[in-house]
Amino acid sequence: MAKDVVVLVIQLTEHIRVYNTKIKKIMKKSIALAALLAVLGTSVFAATAPVKGGDNNTDEISFVQLKKDNGFGVKIDKETAGKAIVIVYDDASNVIFKDVLSKGESGVKSYLISSLETGDYTVEVVSKGQTVKKQMHVYEDGDAKSYFFYQN
């Protein structure tokens, strides 16, 4: 009987070792995936609009992540005074939201995504004849909503 107990303990120890090895591999893959998503998310928000036609008077448009709220910001560095327009479209190209930004100085305007339904959206920013469009996906993340911008 003691021999049977020793055999069972050895088998149990082997199963635990195999299980721990599998868990370590899964954790390594999870950490690598999280790091990849963090890098991709950061690069999406840092993307700026291309300069068209070599005009030095174009505004620089970029998307930034809000630090405290669940949403994004549109940052416009204006070369000259003029209004800018931010439009959010749903999958069917219906206008969900339209915001006219002031003719004043450069700055960041924040937009929260909590009232948007789960799905795909297009965010369009028009400033000084320049248009920047980004595809955004909103999804349920536990009790809250989250989002990401697709890479172009």
CYANA upper distance limits for C-alpha pairs under 8 A (distance plus 0.5 A):
  1 MET  CA      5 VAL  CA      6.93
  2 ALA  CA      6 VAL  CA      6.78
  3 LYS  CA      7 VAL  CA      6.77
  4 ASP  CA      8 LEU  CA      6.68
  5 VAL  CA      9 VAL  CA      6.64
  6 VAL  CA     10 ILE  CA      6.68
  7 VAL  CA     11 GLN  CA      6.68
  8 LEU  CA     12 LEU  CA      6.50
  9 VAL  CA     13 THR  CA      6.53
 10 ILE  CA     14 GLU  CA      6.72
 11 GLN  CA     15 HIS  CA      6.75
 12 LEU  CA     16 ILE  CA      6.70
 13 THR  CA     17 ARG  CA      6.72
 14 GLU  CA     18 VAL  CA      6.76
 15 HIS  CA     19 TYR  CA      6.56
 16 ILE  CA     20 ASN  CA      6.54
 17 ARG  CA     21 THR  CA      6.75
 18 VAL  CA     22 LYS  CA      6.85
 19 TYR  CA     23 ILE  CA      6.70
 20 ASN  CA     24 LYS  CA      6.67
 21 THR  CA     25 LYS  CA      6.89
 22 LYS  CA     26 ILE  CA      6.76
 23 ILE  CA     27 MET  CA      6.60
 24 LYS  CA     28 LYS  CA      6.65
 25 LYS  CA     29 LYS  CA      6.81
 26 ILE  CA     30 SER  CA      6.61
 27 MET  CA     31 ILE  CA      6.59
 28 LYS  CA     32 ALA  CA      6.65
 29 LYS  CA     33 LEU  CA      6.57
 30 SER  CA     34 ALA  CA      6.63
 31 ILE  CA     35 ALA  CA      6.66
 32 ALA  CA     36 LEU  CA      6.67
 33 LEU  CA     37 LEU  CA      6.67
 34 ALA  CA     38 ALA  CA      6.66
 35 ALA  CA     39 VAL  CA      6.75
 36 LEU  CA     40 LEU  CA      6.65
 37 LEU  CA     41 GLY  CA      6.39
 38 ALA  CA     42 THR  CA      6.62
 39 VAL  CA     43 SER  CA      6.71
 40 LEU  CA     44 VAL  CA      6.68
 41 GLY  CA     45 PHE  CA      6.96
 41 GLY  CA    148 PHE  CA      7.61
 41 GLY  CA    149 PHE  CA      8.13
 42 THR  CA     46 ALA  CA      6.74
 43 SER  CA     47 ALA  CA      6.74
 44 VAL  CA     63 PHE  CA      8.32
 44 VAL  CA    149 PHE  CA      6.99
 44 VAL  CA    150 TYR  CA      7.96
 44 VAL  CA    151 GLN  CA      6.77
 45 PHE  CA     62 SER  CA      7.54
 45 PHE  CA     63 PHE  CA      5.47
 45 PHE  CA     64 VAL  CA      5.42
 45 PHE  CA     65 GLN  CA      6.97
 45 PHE  CA    149 PHE  CA      8.39
 46 ALA  CA     62 SER  CA      7.10
 46 ALA  CA     63 PHE  CA      7.11
 46 ALA  CA     64 VAL  CA      7.22
 47 ALA  CA     62 SER  CA      6.56
 47 ALA  CA     63 PHE  CA      7.54
 48 THR  CA     60 GLU  CA      7.22
 48 THR  CA     61 ILE  CA      6.11
 48 THR  CA     62 SER  CA      5.07
 48 THR  CA     63 PHE  CA      7.92
 49 ALA  CA     60 GLU  CA      6.84
 49 ALA  CA     61 ILE  CA      5.97
 49 ALA  CA     62 SER  CA      7.05
 49 ALA  CA    132 VAL  CA      6.64
 51 VAL  CA     55 ASP  CA      7.66
 51 VAL  CA     58 THR  CA      7.54
 52 LYS  CA    130 GLN  CA      8.31
 57 ASN  CA     79 GLU  CA      6.08
 57 ASN  CA     80 THR  CA      7.55
 58 THR  CA     78 LYS  CA      7.99
 58 THR  CA     79 GLU  CA      6.83
 58 THR  CA    128 LYS  CA      7.09
 58 THR  CA    130 GLN  CA      7.88
 59 ASP  CA     76 ILE  CA      7.00
 59 ASP  CA     77 ASP  CA      6.10
 59 ASP  CA     78 LYS  CA      5.18
 59 ASP  CA     79 GLU  CA      6.01
 59 ASP  CA     80 THR  CA      8.24
 59 ASP  CA    127 SER  CA      7.22
 59 ASP  CA    128 LYS  CA      7.31
 59 ASP  CA    130 GLN  CA      8.33
 60 GLU  CA     75 LYS  CA      8.47
 60 GLU  CA     76 ILE  CA      6.11
 60 GLU  CA     77 ASP  CA      5.53
 60 GLU  CA     78 LYS  CA      7.16
 61 ILE  CA     74 VAL  CA      7.67
 61 ILE  CA     75 LYS  CA      6.26
 61 ILE  CA     76 ILE  CA      5.15
 61 ILE  CA     77 ASP  CA      7.09
 61 ILE  CA    125 VAL  CA      8.31
 61 ILE  CA    132 VAL  CA      7.99
 62 SER  CA     74 VAL  CA      6.48
 62 SER  CA     75 LYS  CA      5.68
 62 SER  CA     76 ILE  CA      7.06
 63 PHE  CA     72 PHE  CA      7.33
 63 PHE  CA     73 GLY  CA      6.17
 63 PHE  CA     74 VAL  CA      5.29
 63 PHE  CA     75 LYS  CA      6.53
 64 VAL  CA     72 PHE  CA      6.22
 64 VAL  CA     73 GLY  CA      5.45
 64 VAL  CA     74 VAL  CA      6.79
 64 VAL  CA     75 LYS  CA      7.43
 65 GLN  CA     71 GLY  CA      7.22
 65 GLN  CA     72 PHE  CA      5.19
 65 GLN  CA     73 GLY  CA      6.55
 66 LEU  CA     70 ASN  CA      7.22
 66 LEU  CA     71 GLY  CA      6.36
 66 LEU  CA     72 PHE  CA      5.78
 66 LEU  CA     73 GLY  CA      6.77
 66 LEU  CA    110 SER  CA      7.83
 69 ASP  CA    112 LEU  CA      7.60
 70 ASN  CA    112 LEU  CA      6.38
 70 ASN  CA    113 ILE  CA      7.00
 70 ASN  CA    114 SER  CA      7.59
 70 ASN  CA    145 LYS  CA      8.19
 70 ASN  CA    146 SER  CA      7.34
 71 GLY  CA    110 SER  CA      7.66
 71 GLY  CA    111 TYR  CA      6.05
 71 GLY  CA    112 LEU  CA      4.65
 71 GLY  CA    113 ILE  CA      5.68
 71 GLY  CA    114 SER  CA      8.20
 71 GLY  CA    146 SER  CA      8.34
 71 GLY  CA    147 TYR  CA      8.28
 72 PHE  CA    110 SER  CA      6.40
 72 PHE  CA    111 TYR  CA      5.99
 72 PHE  CA    112 LEU  CA      7.09
 72 PHE  CA    113 ILE  CA      8.38
 73 GLY  CA    108 VAL  CA      6.45
 73 GLY  CA    109 LYS  CA      5.83
 73 GLY  CA    110 SER  CA      4.72
 73 GLY  CA    111 TYR  CA      6.39
 74 VAL  CA    108 VAL  CA      5.94
 74 VAL  CA    109 LYS  CA      5.85
 74 VAL  CA    110 SER  CA      7.05
 75 LYS  CA    106 SER  CA      8.09
 75 LYS  CA    107 GLY  CA      6.18
 75 LYS  CA    108 VAL  CA      4.74
 75 LYS  CA    109 LYS  CA      7.06
 76 ILE  CA    106 SER  CA      6.07
 76 ILE  CA    107 GLY  CA      6.28
 76 ILE  CA    108 VAL  CA      7.05
 77 ASP  CA    105 GLU  CA      8.43
 77 ASP  CA    106 SER  CA      5.20
 77 ASP  CA    107 GLY  CA      7.13
 78 LYS  CA     82 GLY  CA      8.39
 78 LYS  CA    105 GLU  CA      7.14
 78 LYS  CA    106 SER  CA      5.67
 81 ALA  CA    103 LYS  CA      5.98
 81 ALA  CA    104 GLY  CA      6.27
 81 ALA  CA    105 GLU  CA      7.36
 82 GLY  CA    102 SER  CA      7.92
 82 GLY  CA    103 LYS  CA      4.77
 82 GLY  CA    104 GLY  CA      7.30
 82 GLY  CA    127 SER  CA      8.05
 82 GLY  CA    128 LYS  CA      7.33
 83 LYS  CA    100 VAL  CA      7.41
 83 LYS  CA    101 LEU  CA      6.19
 83 LYS  CA    102 SER  CA      5.81
 83 LYS  CA    103 LYS  CA      4.69
 83 LYS  CA    104 GLY  CA      8.01
 83 LYS  CA    127 SER  CA      7.08
 83 LYS  CA    128 LYS  CA      8.05
 84 ALA  CA    100 VAL  CA      6.41
 84 ALA  CA    101 LEU  CA      5.57
 84 ALA  CA    102 SER  CA      7.49
 84 ALA  CA    103 LYS  CA      7.82
 84 ALA  CA    125 VAL  CA      7.58
 84 ALA  CA    126 VAL  CA      6.07
 84 ALA  CA    127 SER  CA      4.92
 84 ALA  CA    128 LYS  CA      7.69
 85 ILE  CA     98 LYS  CA      7.65
 85 ILE  CA     99 ASP  CA      6.21
 85 ILE  CA    100 VAL  CA      5.02
 85 ILE  CA    101 LEU  CA      6.40
 85 ILE  CA    124 GLU  CA      8.49
 85 ILE  CA    125 VAL  CA      6.15
 85 ILE  CA    126 VAL  CA      5.66
 85 ILE  CA    127 SER  CA      7.08
 86 VAL  CA     98 LYS  CA      6.24
 86 VAL  CA     99 ASP  CA      5.62
 86 VAL  CA    100 VAL  CA      6.94
 86 VAL  CA    101 LEU  CA      8.10
 86 VAL  CA    123 VAL  CA      7.62
 86 VAL  CA    124 GLU  CA      6.20
 86 VAL  CA    125 VAL  CA      5.05
 86 VAL  CA    126 VAL  CA      7.09
 87 ILE  CA     95 VAL  CA      7.43
 87 ILE  CA     96 ILE  CA      8.10
 87 ILE  CA     97 PHE  CA      6.19
 87 ILE  CA     98 LYS  CA      4.91
 87 ILE  CA     99 ASP  CA      6.91
 87 ILE  CA    123 VAL  CA      6.35
 87 ILE  CA    124 GLU  CA      5.62
 87 ILE  CA    125 VAL  CA      6.97
 88 VAL  CA     95 VAL  CA      6.50
 88 VAL  CA     96 ILE  CA      5.99
 88 VAL  CA     97 PHE  CA      5.61
 88 VAL  CA     98 LYS  CA      6.95
 88 VAL  CA    121 TYR  CA      7.23
 88 VAL  CA    122 THR  CA      6.17
 88 VAL  CA    123 VAL  CA      5.09
 88 VAL  CA    124 GLU  CA      6.83
 89 TYR  CA     93 SER  CA      5.69
 89 TYR  CA     94 ASN  CA      5.78
 89 TYR  CA     95 VAL  CA      5.06
 89 TYR  CA     96 ILE  CA      5.84
 89 TYR  CA     97 PHE  CA      7.68
 89 TYR  CA    121 TYR  CA      6.01
 89 TYR  CA    122 THR  CA      5.54
 89 TYR  CA    123 VAL  CA      6.99
 90 ASP  CA     94 ASN  CA      5.99
 90 ASP  CA     95 VAL  CA      7.20
 90 ASP  CA     96 ILE  CA      6.90
 90 ASP  CA    119 GLY  CA      8.47
 90 ASP  CA    120 ASP  CA      6.94
 90 ASP  CA    121 TYR  CA      5.08
 90 ASP  CA    122 THR  CA      6.95
 91 ASP  CA    119 GLY  CA      8.02
 91 ASP  CA    120 ASP  CA      6.17
 91 ASP  CA    121 TYR  CA      6.23
 91 ASP  CA    122 THR  CA      8.12
113 ILE  CA    138 VAL  CA      8.12
113 ILE  CA    145 LYS  CA      7.80
113 ILE  CA    146 SER  CA      7.98
113 ILE  CA    147 TYR  CA      8.24
114 SER  CA    144 ALA  CA      8.03
114 SER  CA    145 LYS  CA      6.45
114 SER  CA    146 SER  CA      8.45
116 LEU  CA    138 VAL  CA      7.87
117 GLU  CA    138 VAL  CA      7.63
117 GLU  CA    139 TYR  CA      8.43
118 THR  CA    137 HIS  CA      8.05
118 THR  CA    138 VAL  CA      5.47
118 THR  CA    139 TYR  CA      5.33
118 THR  CA    140 GLU  CA      7.22
118 THR  CA    145 LYS  CA      8.49
119 GLY  CA    137 HIS  CA      6.16
119 GLY  CA    138 VAL  CA      5.80
119 GLY  CA    139 TYR  CA      7.07
120 ASP  CA    135 GLN  CA      7.67
120 ASP  CA    136 MET  CA      6.23
120 ASP  CA    137 HIS  CA      4.93
120 ASP  CA    138 VAL  CA      6.84
121 TYR  CA    135 GLN  CA      6.40
121 TYR  CA    136 MET  CA      5.56
121 TYR  CA    137 HIS  CA      6.65
121 TYR  CA    138 VAL  CA      8.28
122 THR  CA    133 LYS  CA      7.13
122 THR  CA    134 LYS  CA      6.21
122 THR  CA    135 GLN  CA      5.11
122 THR  CA    136 MET  CA      6.41
123 VAL  CA    133 LYS  CA      6.11
123 VAL  CA    134 LYS  CA      5.74
123 VAL  CA    135 GLN  CA      6.88
123 VAL  CA    136 MET  CA      7.58
124 GLU  CA    131 THR  CA      7.37
124 GLU  CA    132 VAL  CA      6.15
124 GLU  CA    133 LYS  CA      4.87
124 GLU  CA    134 LYS  CA      7.03
125 VAL  CA    131 THR  CA      6.14
125 VAL  CA    132 VAL  CA      5.71
125 VAL  CA    133 LYS  CA      6.97
126 VAL  CA    130 GLN  CA      6.04
126 VAL  CA    131 THR  CA      4.95
126 VAL  CA    132 VAL  CA      7.03
127 SER  CA    131 THR  CA      7.10
134 LYS  CA    149 PHE  CA      7.16
134 LYS  CA    150 TYR  CA      7.68
134 LYS  CA    152 ASN  CA      8.28
135 GLN  CA    149 PHE  CA      6.18
135 GLN  CA    150 TYR  CA      6.03
136 MET  CA    147 TYR  CA      7.32
136 MET  CA    148 PHE  CA      6.17
136 MET  CA    149 PHE  CA      4.82
136 MET  CA    150 TYR  CA      6.54
137 HIS  CA    147 TYR  CA      5.89
137 HIS  CA    148 PHE  CA      6.02
137 HIS  CA    149 PHE  CA      6.88
137 HIS  CA    150 TYR  CA      8.03
138 VAL  CA    145 LYS  CA      7.32
138 VAL  CA    146 SER  CA      6.24
138 VAL  CA    147 TYR  CA      4.79
138 VAL  CA    148 PHE  CA      7.35
139 TYR  CA    145 LYS  CA      6.17
139 TYR  CA    146 SER  CA      6.00
139 TYR  CA    147 TYR  CA      6.50
140 GLU  CA    144 ALA  CA      6.63
140 GLU  CA    145 LYS  CA      5.07
140 GLU  CA    146 SER  CA      6.74
141 ASP  CA    145 LYS  CA      5.72
141 ASP  CA    146 SER  CA      6.39
